Amino acid sequence: TDAVFSIDDDVIFPCTSVEFAFTVWQSASDTMVGYVPRMHWVDQKKGENKYKYGGWWSVWWTGTYSMVLSKAAFFHKKYLKLYTDEMPASLKEYITKNRNCEDIAMSFLVANATDAPPIWVKGKIFEIGSTGISSLGGHSERRTECVNKFVDEFGRMPLVPTVMKAVDSRYSWFW
């Protein structure tokens, strides 16, 4: 297959969740399909070309997202080649130096190539790690810095907000 399933080592999935996400990806193989949505916002205090990173609570509160993190996502293998061969070296160096934001960079890369939003998949996901970088103080601020660095390097904001969520109707009943 042309699909890559990117998954962090502290995430566990039932096979049915992975199979459903793969089916969704097959119907939209140029975009990212994943389980961990995030959002970006215009920073009202700093102007229209400055952004803030919105974590899970932003997504939960508004239902809007513009990224799915590569912590648990499908994407086309061509994006690994783009990431390796065409991502600006300055961004790769920034990511390596800060040991952060490779997942946001992948969302930027795919959105920049497609001008399309990712797809958030509802499914069971079990995160067994609790001591990762997201548990450290200042995490959201560092992610905001990454978003703005990427906007500067890409020369635009490629992320596309959406409210769509893929749900396996065999297991969800809304009457």
Summary of the structure (lengths in Angstrom):
residues: 175
radius of gyration: 15.8
end to end distance: 37.0
largest distance: 51.5
contacts: 503
relative contact order: 0.23
helix: 40%
strand: 20%
